[in-house]
């Protein structure tokens, strides 16, 4: 049986592939590249059923006339969880996918069990100023960037993607200021934040995000009983671009998600 499927939700023809068996984990890629987790997808699927989604206009999910927004793509993920009758699923996203995962949990707390946010920001200024500048120029540079990717191995893997259009739409999304800190403070899902030590996100923002989730308030005590419910990890010798394929990532994520299985069983 093929592990490749489409779900028609919210007017989107959403592609997803299913890997492994166990408690479902929805996996959401970063911007432009639907395969941003590389071989870590297979590693994650060793202990879970991983449902890897191609977000709107990415990979095998065609674009529609709807703009790219983290909120509406989050609605798509919640609709997919409903479509698959999963009840609650764990959701993990990287970069653009982390924004979508976060919005899924904010807007649809009833469908998200545990949340893993890899290189996420809760405000636009969480990124370094030069990254925000690059975001603001992405739309204007789409006509140059698109043909370059079209000729690349990624472009050959996904020949039906209009890369210039994708860069334009991602640029339209990333240039917009946002501030989700008030929503983050009310998150119900147990959350793991994962960053690189040389990330596109400022370390001050990593700590601010962690504190918004109730972390970093006090010592956990000798017995650890005062430690927060949510978790923070910063990988050494890693960047924003190497983080999703970091070999230690699946082990760390498995440990965070696995404790949920033990608690149920």
ABEGO torsion letter per residue (X at the ends): XBABBBBBBGGBBBBBBBBEBEBBBBBBBBBGBAAAAEAAAAAAAAABBBBBBBBBGBEABBBBABBBBAAAAAAAAAAAAAAAGAEBBBBBBBEAAAAAAAAAAAABAAABBBBBBBGBBABAAABBAAAAAAAAAAAAAAAAAAAAAAABAAAAABAABBAAAAAAAAAAAAABBBBAAAAAAABABBBBBBBBABBABBAAAAAAAAAAAGBGABBAEAAGAABBABBBBBBBGBBAAAAAABAAAAAAAAAAAAAAAAAAX
